[in-house]
Amino acid sequence: MSNALPPSACQVFVIGFVDSSIVSSGQSTGLYFVDNRGNNGSSNEGTAKLNTASLKMDNVCWTVYPLNPNDGSKVSINVIGSSNAWGPTGQPTASTDGAYTGTTQNGGSAGYNILLNVLPQSGGGYQPQTTLGISVN
């Protein structure tokens, strides 16, 4: 974690919301992702298939929250998978306060997997995942 960028160094922010009542049934339809790049060409905002528009060498920050903060579920990012977009040293890693940060180093469009942890107040746990996209100019 010591090599991770602080979220304050990021230009791009990807925020996920998790509907634990849906993902507890094994579906990824309860995942909703948005970013701050809608005016720059991002697409599929508010879905589990967000495609984020980015520039080369942008620092990106990911965070996730429960859609219903009153249901007692705790949500977090388990891992953000490898992608050509991260280049040789931009792989997202755990930062502070549950955020992950990384850097887009290669141009083009690429997908990446994001695996989450959902811990309901009632016990048990789930690991929903989806593939998000990033387009780097």
Secondary structure, DSSP 4 states (H G I P E B T S, - for coil): -TTSPPGGG-SEEEEEEE-HHHHTTT-STTEEEEES-GGGT-BSTTBTT-EEEE-TT-EEEEEEEESSGGG--EEEEEEE---GGGTTT---EE-STT-EEEE--S-EEEEEEEEEEEE-TTS--B--EEEEEEEE-
